[in-house]
Amino acid sequence: MKTRKGVILAGGLGSRLNPISLAISKQLMPVYDKPMIFYPLSTLMLAGIKEFLIITNPYHLNSFQRLLGEGEQLGINITYECQEKPDGIAQALLIAETFLGDSPLVLILGDNLFHGNELLPKLEIATKKEQGATIFAYPVSDPSRYGVIDFDINGRALGIEEKPLNPKSRYAITGIYFYDHTAISKAKLLSPSDRGELEISSVNEMYLNESALDVQIMGRGMAWLDTGTFDSLQEAGEYIRALEKRQGLKVGSPEEVAWRKGWINDTELEKIAQKYIKSGYGEYLFELLKMRS
């Protein structure tokens, strides 16, 4: 099996966060003590992904490169592509075609945060799957804001609707999608929806119609946070702050993930910690080294 590659969609205009997003990419805004993009990046690193494409808009490309570079400090590889005009999530598959080749992929939205004890094993299972697609569904109180999937009485997926006025279930499709190499050819068949976008729900439907769509339910004890509005951004920051203060552990630290996976060594982690020495983040990375010694 070819190595799965990661695509992080961090483009768009972030218009729901104006006027802040006029000056800074939404995915670079802070979620408590880290830039938002650290969280989806860490999620994919936990899944074992080491090759990444970050898709952003031309105005913010330099900022992402200044923050993450080419990923060598994390033992990973990061390349970049620009999304000139946001035309739907599925557009990311077309932009990533050259980067992906015929490799399987995982696409994650740059403003989605995932956390929970059951997260890692679910990610590992999805990463190892060679054929078809895996998506994750999460029960929400306002499903009409999302792509929604409904099930039969045996729990089998029946259909997918994008932001339905009258949802058939309360299970929203989260912003992480594991696909085999056929995802790009499927995306090429899409036409813009009534919303004028290439809908990722349509790609998922193609897999569903082929009986090749695995739907994993994110249940109690797992958290999915979509930070696209002022309220949800604030709530995500409060959630992360409460967890970190309570446990004394960081959520969404790519440096820690890289170190624990052995992609960087103690000396390399210490060098990063030194760069952040005047912040609590740098102190935390030093504490990791002290706990090992």
N, C-alpha and C positions, 0 to 999 in steps of 0.2 A: 504493500500500500504506500502511495506517495504521502509525504509529510503534509499534514493539514496546515494551512496558512491562515493568518488572522487579518481581517479587514475591520478597521474602526471608522465609522462614518461620523465625522466631526465637522461637517459642512453646514449648509443652511444659513439662514439669516438671524435666527434666534429672535424673531420679531416680537414674540410674546414677552421678551425680557428687555424690550426697549424702554428707556434710552440707554441702559447699561451696555447692551449688546451692540450698540453703534460703535463703541470704542474697543471692545474686547470680545473674542469668541466666547460663546456660551460655554463651550467645553473647556475653557481655560479659567472660568470663574471658580472661586473657592467653594468647596463643600467641606465646611469646617476648616481643617488645617492642610488641605491638599487641593491641587487643581482637579477639576472634575474628571479630566481624562485619565488621571491616575487610577480611578476605580475600574472602568472597563478594561484598561490595559492590564491591570493586576488580575482581573477575572480570567482573561485569556491566558495570561502567563501561568496561572494556577492550573489551567487545563493542559499545560505543556506546550503551548504555542511559542515559537521563537522567531518566526518571520512575520513581520507586520507591514501592512500598508495603512497609512492614515490618510483619509480623504478629507480635505478642508477647502475653504474658499481662498482665493488668491490673496485677500486682504490680511489673512491671519497666518499664512504659511510660515513666514519668518518667525513668528512667535512660537509656533509648535516646534520648529527646528531648534530654536534657542533653548527651549525647555528640555527636549528629549534627544536632540541630535540624531545620530544614526543608530542609537540604542546600544553602542558598544560598551558603555559603562554599566549596562544591565545584562550583558552577555547575550543580547538579542540583536536582531537586525530590523531597522525601521526605514522604510522608504515612504515617499509622499506623492500624492497626486492632488490636483486641484479640481474642484467641482465648480464650474463656471456659473451654473444656474441650478438651484435645487429643484429637481423634477421627480422626486419620490425616492423612497429607500431603495427600491430595486435598481435604480440608476447606479448605485454603488457597485453592483455586480458587473455592469458594463464598463465602468471606469477602471475596475480592477482586473480586467481581462488579461492584459499583458503580464501583470504581476502574478496572477494565479496560474496561467498556463492551463494544464489539465490536473491541477492539484485540488483536493477537497478543501473546503474553507469553513471558517466560522465568521459570520458577520455580526458585529455588535454595534449598537448605537452609542455614540459618545456621551450621551446624557443619561444613560441607564446605569443604576447601581444595583448590584446583587450581593446578598449576604445570607449566611446561614450554615448550620452544620451539615445539612444534606447537599449543599451546593457542589462541593468538590467531587463526590462520587458520581453525581449526575453529569457533571461536565466531563469527567473521565470516560464515562460510558458513551456519551455522545461523540467525543473525540475519536474513539476507537471504531466507531461504526463506519463501515466502508461504503455502504450503498444507501441511497435515499437521503432523507432529511430528518432532523430532530429539532423541534421547537418546544418552548416552555410556556405553559399557561398558568395564569395566576388569578385567583378570585378577587374581583374588585367591586366596589359599590357603584361605580359609574362606568359600566362597560361601553357605553355609546361613544366614549372618547377614544376607543382603541379598536384594533382588529380583534374580532371575537370568534371563538370556536365553540361549536355545540357538539354534544355527544349523544349517542343512543343509550338505552338503559343498561347496556353492557360496558359502557365507557369507551366505545369506539368513536373516533372523530367522524362527524357527519358532514359538516360544512364550515366555511369560513366567510365572515362578512367584515368589510372594512367600515368602521365607525357607523354601525347601523342605528337607525332611529329607534327601532324596537328590537333590542338584542334578544337572541334566543337562549342565551346563557349569560352568566356573569364571569365567564373565564376569558380574560384578556390575554392576547398573545404578547409576550414580553419581547424586548428588543435584543434578543440574541438568537441567531439562526445558524444551525449546523447543516451544511449542504455538501453533497458529493460534487464531482466535477461537472455534472450536467446542469448546474444552476445557471451558468452563463448562457447556454443555448436556450434555456427556458426564458430567461430575461429578454433575450433578443426577440421573442415572439410577442412580447407585450406591446399594447397600444396604450396611450394615456387614458386614464379613467375619466369619469365625469368631473373629478376634481383636478384634472389636468396633470396627473402624476402617474408614474410607473409604480404600481402598487406591489409591495412585497407580499401582500395577502394573495395576489394572483399567482405568484411563484409557489407559495405554499399549497395553493389549491391544485396546481399541476402535480405536485408530489402526492397530494391526497388522492387525486383521481387515478394515479398509478399504484395506489396502495403502498406507497413508499414513504409515508409521513408518520413519524413517531412523535407523539405528544406526551411530554413529561409534565406532570402537575407539580407545581411548587406549592406545597402545603404549609401547615402551621410550622413555625420555627424558621421559616425562610422569609426574606424580605426582598421586595423588588421596588425600587424607587425611581420614578421618572421625574427628572428635574427640569421640566420644560416651562414651568411657571414660577412666579415669585414665591408663592406659597409652598409649592413642592420643593423648591430650592432651599427655602428656609427649613422646612421639615426634614429634609435630608441631612442638612448640617446639624440639626438638633439630634437626630438619630445617631449620626456618627459620633458626635461629641459625647452623648450619653454612654454609648458603648465603650469608647476609648477611655473615658474617665473611670468607668466602673471596672473595666478589665485590666487597664494598664497596657493594652495591646492596640496596635494600629490596625485599622481597616483600610485596605486599598493602598498598601505601600509596595510599589514595584521593586524597590531596592531590597526589601525584606524577602519578597517572593524569590527574587533572583538568587539571593544569598542562601536561602533555605533549600533551594533546588540544586545548589552547587554550581550555578552558572557564573557566579563571581565568588572570589575568595575573601578571607578576612581583611586582607590588605586593601583590596578594592572597595569593600564596604566602608572601611575606615576612611578612605580618601573621600568618599561621598559624604560621610558623616561630617568630616572636617569642613566641607563646603557649606554645610547647613548648621554649623556649630552654634550660631547665635539664635537659633530657633529651637523650640521643643522637638521638632522633627529630627534635627541633627542629634540632639541628646538621646532620643529614643534609639537611633541607629547605633550609637555608642553603647547604650545599655544592652543591646542584643549581643554585642561582642563580649561585654563583661560577663553576661550570663553564661556564655559558652566556656569562658576561661576558668 
